[in-house]
């Protein structure tokens, strides 16, 4: 479940990026805050995945879950970074 939550947070950060780039420039910081909140929530969910890996049964494929964790974390950082960059660009214009 935490991995699904983290994936949803990536989607929220991506949507925040769209809002920041296409939305009203006077509300760009609202989109930026949405991106920051998505990043924080996603990181929290990924921490839960990481700690849960330790208690997974031997029969579980920890390698697959660990790889997904890494992939989702990278996507989250990319999406959040894109929001931040867009917000800063719009505010500087």
N, C-alpha and C positions, 0 to 999 in steps of 0.2 A: 504493500500500500504506500509506504513512503516514496518508493521509486516512481509510482504513478503521480503522486503529489508533486514531486520534483519535475517530472515531465510537463505537468500542467503549468508549473511556474515558468518553465521555458516558454510555453505558449503565451502566457500573460506578458512576459518581458518582450516577446516579439510583437505582440499587439501594441504594447506601450511604445515601441519603436515606430510603428506605423502611425500611431496617434501623434507622436512627436514630430514626425516628418511631414505629415499631411494635414494635421489639425490646425486649429487656431494658434498662431504663434504666441498669443497672450496667455495661453494655457499650456505652453510647452513644459513648464516646470511641473505641472500636474502629471503629465505623461512621464516625466523623469522620476517623480516620486513613485509612480506605479512600477516603473522598472526597478527602482531600488527595493521596494517592498517585495516584488517577485523574486529578486535575487536573494534577499534575506530569507524568505520563506523556503525557497528552493535549497539553499545551503543547509537550513535546519533539517529539511527532509532528507537530504543526502547524508548528513551526520547520522540520522537514524538508520539509514541503510548501512552505513559503514559500521556502526556499533552492532547492528543485528547480524552482520556477516560472522562475527565471532561466535554467535550462539546457534548458527544454522547447523542442522544435522549433517553428519558425514555424507549422507546420501544426496544432499543438495549440491547443485553445481555452483559453488562459490566463485569459480572463475568467470562464469557467464555474468553473474550478478555484479561482480567487481568490474568487469569490462563495461557493463551498462552504466554503472555508477560513474566511471571515468568519462564515458561518452556524454552522459547527461550533464555532468559538471562542466565539461568543455562547452557544450551548447548553451548552458545557462550563462557562463562567463561571457561568451561571444554576444549573446542577445543583450545582456545587461550593459556590456561595453558599448554596443551600438547605440543603445538608448542614450547613454551618457554623452557619447560623441555628438549625437544629433542635437540633444538639448544644448550642449555648449556651443555648437555651431549656430543654432537658431538664436540663442541669447547674444551672441557676438555680432549678429547681422545688423 
